[in-house]
Amino acid sequence: MPRLTSRFFVAGVFAFAALSSSLVRADGDVRDALFSAYEKMIQSRCATDTVATDAKGNETRSTVEFDTISRFRVSTDQASFVVLPEGTWMRSGEGAWTQPPIDMSAMFKRLLPSTLEEARAGTSNVKDEGMQTVGGAKLRAISYDVNTKIMGIAVSSHNLVYIDDAGRIVRSVSDGQAMGHKTHSVQTIRYDDSIRITAPD
């Protein structure tokens, strides 16, 4: 089983934090837009591509594909994981898929918020940043700060999410700190109804 380095773990915390940080507490129209966008995301098959850069300029890339919130595949520079209700599989590089002796699914699931209130707690300074152009598309931008705990680790971040015309979160930028590490993360969310996550052959 490949060793999960501290840099990968911290990057993983930030990647999942960026995904779950769409659940924020705000007022009026800003709140409505965010919760509607989040509902669309968790009810859709989607993939998140994240590039996390640490204070030394080292990049960690990861992709998470969601069939449902409990059926997903994680791919990083070091390893890949398939997490299903019936079990977890992993492999290093292009090696063979194996089932680890420890419950990896529990670790990944703890990176996701267990309740709406848990994800909303600690969010402050929510601000509608208006319409912005990203990659030629006009998107609604909303910024906010988050102070929370993920797997018992204190995580603080300043976030900016972008919502498209269909009311979906399609991009997020986060500057966060956890375990004494600072990370800048850029995440792109792709919606793809063809995504299916099954046990590896």
Secondary structure, DSSP 8 states (H G I E B T S, - for coil): -----HHHHHHHHHHHHHHHTT-----HHHHHHHHHHHHHHHTS-EEEEEEEEETT--EEEEEEEEEETTEEEEEESSEEEEEETTEEEEEETT---B--SS-HHHHHHHTS-SSHHHHHTTEEEEEEEEEEEETTEEEEEEEEEEEEEETTEEEEEEEEEEE-TTS-EEEEEEEEEETTEEEEEEEEEEE-TT-------
